[in-house]
Amino acid sequence: MKHLHVTIYGPLCATCNLLFRRAIEVLEAMKVPYDIEKVEDPDVILAHGYLITPVLVINQQVISQGEIPFFDRLQKDIEEILKKESSI
C-alpha cells in the first residue's frame, strides 16, 4: 500500500488541532502507512499561498481548506488518492 505524506497547515488553534486528530483517526482506521506533520509558522503557511486555514494536504494534493471534513468524506478522499496513485 502506498505511503501517504500528510501535512496540516494552520496556526496553533482548536480547529487545526481537530483536523490533525481527525486525519490521524481516519488513517489509523484505514491502516494506511503515513507520516504527518503540522506546519504552524504563519510565514511558511503564507509562502504556500494559504490564506484560510486549516489546510489538509495529502501527497501534495489539497484535500480541504478552511474546514474540517467529516470522517466519511476524508476516508473517501484518501481512498481516491490511493486509487489514483496505484494506477500511475
C-alpha angles and dihedrals in degrees: 000000000000118000112236126215110208125190127184114199117199143100120267099288139133094253093051091048091050091052090049091052093043092052091051091046092053095043092049091048090051092047090227118158109241148152120215133198134182120217111200102160107112092211092056092045091052092044087061089052097248111144097163119054153240098049123184116204123182119186090343093308119118106232099175140358127192094000144074109237117220117253094255095049093048091048090051091049091051092048089053092050091050091047093048094047094046090057093055 
